[in-house]
């Protein structure tokens, strides 16, 4: 029996584990994004409380950072869904 055949057989037996890992990964990505955006909001509110005259700059930077975090989380969830549907 060739090495490739053994590896393919081992990979076929891990399909349920891949599905479980994809589900856990999607959940962790969503939780991480929520925590990250919460920290951004907290920092922005504290900064605005200290320097109320720079509200516009702080708000725009907060929105850009939150959009980047959501983009990374969306990418992670899409990768997990691809694993689920293509496994």
N, C-alpha and C positions, 0 to 999 in steps of 0.2 A: 504494500500500500504506500502510495507516495505521500510526501509531507503535505502537499497541497490538499489532498483528499482529507487528511486528518484535520487540517486547519479549517476547511470548509464545514466538516461535520461538527467541530467544536463551535464554530460561529453560529451554526443553525440551532444549536442547543441553547444559545444565549439570547434568543429573540425575546422571550418574556422578561428577561433582566433588562434588556435595552428599552423596552416599553415602560417598565417601572422607573428606570433612570430618567427617561424623557419626561415623565410626569412629575417626578421630584424636581428635575431641573427647571421646568416651567414654573413650578410653584416658588422655588428659590429666587428665580429671576423676578417674578412679580413682587415678592416680599422685599427683595433688595432694592428695587426701584421705588417702592413706597417709602422705605426708610430713607433712601437718598434724597428724594424730593421733600420729605418732611424735614430733614436736616437743612436743606437749602432754604426752605421757608422760615425755619427757626432763625437761621443766621441772618436772613434778610430782614426779618422783623426786629431783631436786636440791633442791626446796623441802622435801620430807619429810626429806631428809638434814640440812638445815640446822636445821629446826624440827620435831622428831619429835612434839611435843605437839599440832600442828595437822593431824594426818593426816586426820581426818574432813572438815574444811573443804576441804582441798586435793583430796581424792578426789572429793567431790561437785562441786566446780567443774570438775575435770578431766572428769568424766562428762558434765556439761552441755555443755561446750565440744566434746567429741568427738561428742556427739549432733548438735549444730548443724552441725559439719563434715560428718558423714555425711548429714545431710538435704540440704545443698547439693549434695553429690556425687551423691546419688540423684536429685535434681531435674535435674542436668545430664545424667546418663545417660538418664533418661526422655526428655528433650528430644531427645537424639541418636537414641534408638530411634524416636521419633515421626518424625523426619526420614527415617530409613531406611524405615519402613513406609508413610509417606504420600507419599514423593517419587516 
